[in-house]
Amino acid sequence: SRQRDGADAGVSAWVSASAGAGKTRVLRDRVLRLLLAGVAPQRVLCLTFTKAAAAEMARRINAELGDWAILDDAALHKRLAALLGADPPDDATRRARQLFAQVLEAPGGMKIMTIHAFCQSVLRRFPLEAGVVPHFQVMEERDAGELLEDAKAELLASAHMDDGELGMAVANVAGRVHEMRFPDLLNEISRARAPFADMLQDFGGLDGVRARIAEILDVAPDTDPAAVLQSACAEAAIDGAALRHAVGVLAEGSSGDSKRAALVGDWLAGDADRRAEGFEAYALAYLTQQGEPRKQLATKAIREKHPDVDAALRAEGDRLMAVRELLRKADLYQANSALVRLAAELVARYEARKAASGRLDYDDLIARTRAL
């Protein structure tokens, strides 16, 4: 009964079922019920994912219509009742016998085809409106793969000679992955070229995508981790007087206190560049390896006698946690910005090669038809 519900052409239906559960039969019955209700065969559009599925659908429909043409009245009445889930109308038997000939004689035939074939047929009829050359050719996956390989090779060669944004983006991405992984990353970008192209269009180009990434990460656009670190190590960013006082007090405490005093004091004594180089070691005076605040930053005696020292150390620890979080966000922004730049370049070079040869790939067929 659920299959019959899905086959009712009077309702919209989404059918999800495992292999062999009868999805193709539901679709076949849906088409048959449309034809039996008087819909002209050429008005029916049935789309599938593969050519084999389209051929199988056409075979099943034609086989059923052929049976209808030759079955005796009792057998045909029984077949139609099973299809409709009720006794067929009085004239249903007569109309059913005529459908096989009507489908064969329908102008252009009944449209049972793949999604890509349908899109191609539409674009062939309206090339100017769709923005494609009238004589466009459709690339098979193998041809598209060869074109992408050419685009990748050209991109890497250009990046090697480019000391500007593209070269920096490739170097940034390549520096984050193993050399054996980098080609795989380019392949993943190639497979996702359509979503990348859609994203670039939706957000108004590369700058728009970068602005969205910055918004998601809650950082300013073009945030640079090196600049963040330099700023965090500048004297103006530190409560130098309170920390130097803390160093003096800690130096008189236990061995653990004095070690922390030496680490903090050495870091404070350096200039901004030296502080940046030793930032992670300095942060570990306040934070654990996991980046959490240390439970104690001074011994109990110092905490009780000098609460201001403990408060200054706690404040610096909180500041360092915030700095490290901002550094992570800035690094994520830089990595994603570089990756999107690389993807945009690869997509642009691939699209240019397609345009020059007047060809469309399978993704283009769907995208251009949707736009039309």
PAVONU-173879 format. One line per 4 residues: number of its first residue (from 1); for each residue x, y, z of C-alpha. Coordinates in Angstrom, 1 decimal. Layout:
BEGIN
NUM> X:Y:Z ~ ...
// end
This chain:
BEGIN
1> 0.0:0.0:0.0 ~ 2.9:2.4:0.7 ~ 4.2:1.7:-2.8 ~ 0.8:2.6:-4.2
5> 0.8:5.8:-2.1 ~ 4.1:6.8:-3.7 ~ 2.9:6.0:-7.1 ~ -0.1:8.4:-6.8
9> 0.7:11.1:-9.3 ~ -1.7:13.4:-7.5 ~ 0.7:13.9:-4.6 ~ 4.4:14.9:-4.2
13> 6.3:12.0:-2.8 ~ 9.9:11.3:-1.5 ~ 10.7:7.6:-1.5 ~ 13.7:6.3:0.5
17> 14.3:2.6:0.5 ~ 17.1:0.0:0.3 ~ 18.1:-1.8:-2.9 ~ 15.5:-4.2:-4.2
21> 12.7:-2.6:-2.2 ~ 10.8:-1.5:-5.3 ~ 11.7:2.2:-5.8 ~ 11.9:1.7:-9.6
25> 8.5:0.0:-9.6 ~ 7.0:3.0:-7.7 ~ 8.4:5.4:-10.3 ~ 7.2:3.2:-13.2
29> 3.7:2.9:-11.7 ~ 3.6:6.7:-11.2 ~ 4.3:7.2:-14.9 ~ 1.7:4.6:-15.9
33> -0.9:6.2:-13.7 ~ -0.2:9.6:-15.3 ~ -0.6:8.1:-18.8 ~ -3.8:6.3:-17.8
37> -5.2:9.6:-16.4 ~ -4.8:11.1:-19.9 ~ -1.5:13.0:-19.7 ~ 0.1:13.1:-23.1
41> 3.3:11.0:-23.2 ~ 5.4:13.9:-24.4 ~ 4.4:15.9:-21.3 ~ 6.0:13.3:-18.9
45> 9.5:13.9:-17.8 ~ 11.3:11.1:-15.8 ~ 14.8:11.8:-14.7 ~ 17.4:9.3:-13.4
49> 21.0:9.5:-12.4 ~ 22.5:7.0:-14.8 ~ 21.9:6.0:-18.4 ~ 21.4:2.4:-17.3
53> 18.6:3.4:-15.0 ~ 16.9:5.5:-17.7 ~ 17.1:2.5:-20.1 ~ 15.7:0.2:-17.5
57> 12.8:2.6:-16.7 ~ 11.9:2.9:-20.4 ~ 12.1:-0.9:-20.8 ~ 9.7:-1.5:-17.8
61> 7.2:1.1:-18.9 ~ 7.1:-0.2:-22.5 ~ 6.9:-3.8:-21.3 ~ 3.9:-3.0:-19.2
65> 2.1:-1.0:-21.9 ~ 2.8:-3.8:-24.3 ~ 1.1:-6.3:-22.0 ~ -1.9:-4.0:-21.7
69> -2.3:-4.0:-25.5 ~ -2.6:-7.8:-25.7 ~ -4.1:-9.0:-22.4 ~ -7.7:-10.2:-22.3
73> -10.3:-8.0:-20.6 ~ -10.3:-9.9:-17.3 ~ -6.6:-10.0:-17.0 ~ -6.2:-6.3:-17.9
77> -8.9:-5.3:-15.5 ~ -7.1:-7.1:-12.7 ~ -3.7:-5.5:-13.7 ~ -5.2:-2.0:-13.7
81> -7.0:-2.6:-10.3 ~ -3.7:-3.6:-8.8 ~ -2.1:-0.5:-10.2 ~ -4.8:1.9:-9.0
85> -5.7:0.2:-5.7 ~ -9.4:0.2:-6.8 ~ -11.7:-0.8:-9.6 ~ -10.6:1.1:-12.7
89> -13.1:3.4:-14.4 ~ -15.3:1.9:-17.1 ~ -13.3:3.3:-20.0 ~ -9.9:2.5:-18.4
93> -9.5:-0.8:-20.3 ~ -10.0:0.8:-23.7 ~ -7.6:3.7:-22.9 ~ -5.0:1.3:-21.5
97> -4.9:-0.7:-24.8 ~ -4.3:2.5:-26.8 ~ -1.4:3.8:-24.7 ~ 1.4:1.6:-26.2
101> 0.7:3.1:-29.7 ~ 0.3:6.6:-28.3 ~ 3.7:6.4:-26.6 ~ 5.4:5.1:-29.8
105> 3.8:7.9:-31.9 ~ 4.3:10.8:-29.3 ~ 6.3:13.7:-30.9 ~ 9.8:13.4:-29.4
109> 8.8:10.4:-27.4 ~ 8.4:10.2:-23.7 ~ 11.2:11.9:-21.9 ~ 13.0:9.3:-19.8
113> 16.6:10.4:-19.4 ~ 19.5:11.3:-17.1 ~ 19.6:14.6:-15.3 ~ 22.6:15.6:-17.4
117> 20.9:14.6:-20.7 ~ 17.9:16.7:-19.8 ~ 20.0:19.7:-18.9 ~ 22.0:19.3:-22.1
121> 18.7:19.2:-24.2 ~ 17.5:22.5:-22.5 ~ 20.8:24.3:-23.0 ~ 20.9:23.2:-26.7
125> 17.5:24.9:-27.2 ~ 18.4:28.1:-25.3 ~ 22.2:28.6:-25.6 ~ 22.1:32.4:-25.7
129> 19.8:32.7:-22.8 ~ 21.9:30.3:-20.8 ~ 25.2:32.0:-21.7 ~ 26.8:29.1:-23.5
133> 28.1:28.8:-27.0 ~ 25.6:27.1:-29.3 ~ 28.1:24.4:-30.4 ~ 29.2:23.5:-26.8
137> 30.5:20.0:-26.2 ~ 30.1:18.0:-23.0 ~ 33.2:16.6:-21.4 ~ 33.3:13.2:-20.0
141> 34.9:12.7:-16.6 ~ 38.2:11.6:-18.1 ~ 38.4:14.7:-20.2 ~ 37.6:16.9:-17.3
145> 40.3:15.1:-15.2 ~ 42.9:15.8:-17.9 ~ 41.9:19.4:-18.1 ~ 42.2:19.7:-14.3
149> 45.6:18.1:-14.3 ~ 46.7:20.7:-16.8 ~ 45.3:23.5:-14.7 ~ 47.0:22.1:-11.6
153> 50.4:21.9:-13.3 ~ 50.0:25.4:-14.7 ~ 49.0:26.7:-11.2 ~ 52.0:25.2:-9.5
157> 54.4:26.4:-12.1 ~ 52.9:30.0:-11.8 ~ 53.1:29.9:-8.0 ~ 56.7:28.8:-8.1
161> 57.6:32.0:-10.1 ~ 55.2:34.2:-8.1 ~ 56.4:36.0:-5.1 ~ 53.1:37.7:-4.5
165> 49.8:36.5:-3.0 ~ 49.5:33.3:-5.0 ~ 53.0:32.2:-4.2 ~ 52.4:32.9:-0.5
169> 49.1:31.0:-0.5 ~ 50.7:27.9:-2.1 ~ 53.6:28.1:0.3 ~ 51.3:28.5:3.2
173> 49.2:25.5:2.3 ~ 52.1:23.3:1.3 ~ 53.8:24.1:4.6 ~ 50.9:22.7:6.6
177> 50.7:19.3:4.8 ~ 53.1:16.5:4.1 ~ 54.6:16.8:0.6 ~ 52.9:13.5:-0.3
181> 49.6:14.9:0.9 ~ 49.7:18.1:-1.1 ~ 48.7:16.5:-4.5 ~ 45.8:14.7:-2.7
185> 44.7:18.1:-1.3 ~ 44.6:19.6:-4.9 ~ 42.6:16.6:-6.0 ~ 40.1:17.2:-3.2
189> 39.8:20.8:-4.3 ~ 39.3:19.6:-7.9 ~ 36.5:17.3:-6.9 ~ 34.8:20.2:-4.9
193> 35.3:22.7:-7.7 ~ 31.6:23.3:-8.1 ~ 30.9:24.1:-4.4 ~ 34.0:26.3:-4.4
197> 32.8:28.2:-7.4 ~ 29.3:28.6:-5.9 ~ 30.8:29.8:-2.7 ~ 32.9:32.4:-4.5
201> 29.8:33.6:-6.4 ~ 27.6:33.7:-3.4 ~ 30.0:35.8:-1.3 ~ 31.1:38.2:-4.1
205> 34.5:36.8:-4.8 ~ 37.6:36.0:-2.8 ~ 37.4:39.0:-0.5 ~ 33.8:38.2:0.4
209> 34.7:34.6:1.3 ~ 37.6:35.8:3.4 ~ 35.4:38.3:5.2 ~ 32.9:35.5:6.0
213> 35.8:33.3:7.3 ~ 36.9:36.1:9.6 ~ 33.3:36.6:10.8 ~ 33.0:32.9:11.7
217> 36.3:33.0:13.6 ~ 35.5:36.3:15.2 ~ 38.7:38.0:14.0 ~ 39.4:41.0:11.9
221> 39.9:40.3:8.2 ~ 43.5:39.8:7.2 ~ 44.5:39.1:10.8 ~ 48.1:38.0:10.8
225> 49.4:35.6:13.5 ~ 52.8:37.2:13.5 ~ 51.3:40.7:14.0 ~ 49.1:39.3:16.9
229> 52.1:37.8:18.6 ~ 54.2:41.0:18.2 ~ 51.4:43.1:19.6 ~ 51.0:40.7:22.6
233> 54.7:40.9:23.4 ~ 54.9:44.7:23.3 ~ 55.5:46.5:26.6 ~ 52.2:48.4:26.2
237> 50.3:45.0:26.3 ~ 51.8:44.0:29.6 ~ 51.4:45.1:33.2 ~ 55.1:45.4:33.5
241> 55.3:47.1:36.9 ~ 53.1:44.5:38.6 ~ 54.9:41.6:36.9 ~ 58.4:42.9:37.8
245> 57.3:43.3:41.4 ~ 56.0:39.7:41.3 ~ 59.4:38.6:40.0 ~ 61.2:40.2:42.9
249> 58.8:38.6:45.4 ~ 59.0:35.1:43.8 ~ 62.8:35.2:43.7 ~ 62.8:35.2:47.5
253> 60.4:32.2:47.7 ~ 60.8:28.4:47.3 ~ 62.9:26.8:44.5 ~ 59.7:26.6:42.4
257> 58.9:30.2:43.0 ~ 62.5:31.3:42.0 ~ 62.4:29.2:38.8 ~ 59.2:30.9:37.8
261> 60.7:34.3:38.7 ~ 63.7:33.6:36.5 ~ 61.6:32.5:33.5 ~ 59.3:35.6:33.8
265> 62.1:37.9:34.5 ~ 64.1:36.8:31.5 ~ 61.1:37.1:29.3 ~ 60.4:40.6:30.5
269> 64.0:41.7:30.0 ~ 63.8:40.9:26.2 ~ 62.7:43.2:23.5 ~ 59.5:42.4:21.5
273> 61.3:40.1:19.0 ~ 63.0:38.1:21.7 ~ 59.7:37.9:23.6 ~ 58.0:36.6:20.5
277> 60.6:33.8:20.1 ~ 60.2:32.7:23.7 ~ 56.4:33.2:23.9 ~ 55.4:29.6:24.3
281> 58.0:28.8:27.0 ~ 56.9:32.0:28.8 ~ 53.2:30.9:28.5 ~ 54.0:27.6:30.2
285> 54.9:29.5:33.4 ~ 51.2:30.2:33.7 ~ 49.5:27.5:31.6 ~ 49.6:23.7:31.4
289> 50.6:21.9:28.2 ~ 46.9:21.6:27.4 ~ 46.5:25.4:27.7 ~ 44.6:25.5:30.9
293> 45.5:27.8:33.8 ~ 47.9:26.3:36.3 ~ 46.2:25.7:39.7 ~ 48.9:27.5:41.6
297> 51.3:30.2:40.3 ~ 53.1:30.7:43.7 ~ 53.5:28.9:47.0 ~ 50.9:29.2:49.7
301> 53.2:31.5:51.8 ~ 53.6:34.0:49.0 ~ 49.9:33.9:48.1 ~ 48.9:34.7:51.7
305> 51.6:37.3:52.3 ~ 51.4:38.9:48.8 ~ 47.9:38.5:47.3 ~ 48.7:41.3:44.8
309> 51.4:39.1:43.3 ~ 49.1:36.2:42.9 ~ 46.5:38.5:41.3 ~ 49.1:39.9:38.9
313> 50.2:36.4:37.8 ~ 46.5:35.3:37.4 ~ 45.8:38.3:35.3 ~ 48.8:37.6:33.1
317> 47.7:34.0:32.7 ~ 44.3:35.1:31.6 ~ 45.8:37.4:29.1 ~ 48.0:34.7:27.7
321> 45.1:32.4:27.3 ~ 43.2:35.0:25.3 ~ 46.4:35.7:23.2 ~ 46.8:32.0:22.4
325> 43.2:31.7:21.5 ~ 43.5:34.7:19.2 ~ 46.7:33.2:17.7 ~ 44.8:30.0:16.9
329> 42.0:31.9:15.3 ~ 44.4:34.0:13.3 ~ 46.3:30.8:12.2 ~ 43.0:29.2:11.1
333> 42.0:32.4:9.2 ~ 45.4:32.4:7.4 ~ 45.2:28.7:6.6 ~ 41.7:28.9:5.2
337> 42.3:32.1:3.4 ~ 45.3:30.6:1.7 ~ 43.3:27.4:0.8 ~ 40.5:29.4:-0.7
341> 42.9:31.5:-2.7 ~ 44.4:28.3:-4.0 ~ 41.0:26.8:-4.8 ~ 39.9:30.0:-6.5
345> 43.0:30.0:-8.7 ~ 42.5:26.4:-9.6 ~ 38.9:26.9:-10.5 ~ 39.6:30.0:-12.5
349> 42.3:28.3:-14.6 ~ 40.1:25.2:-15.1 ~ 37.2:27.4:-16.2 ~ 39.4:29.4:-18.6
353> 40.5:26.2:-20.3 ~ 36.9:25.0:-20.6 ~ 35.8:28.3:-22.0 ~ 38.6:28.4:-24.6
357> 37.6:25.0:-25.9 ~ 33.8:25.6:-25.8 ~ 33.2:22.7:-23.4 ~ 31.0:22.1:-20.4
361> 31.4:19.5:-17.7 ~ 28.6:17.6:-15.9 ~ 28.5:20.2:-13.1 ~ 28.2:23.0:-15.6
365> 25.1:21.3:-17.2 ~ 23.2:21.4:-13.9 ~ 24.5:24.8:-12.8 ~ 23.7:26.5:-16.2
369> 20.2:24.9:-16.4 ~ 19.4:26.0:-12.8 ~ 20.5:29.5:-13.6 ~ 18.4:29.5:-16.8
// end
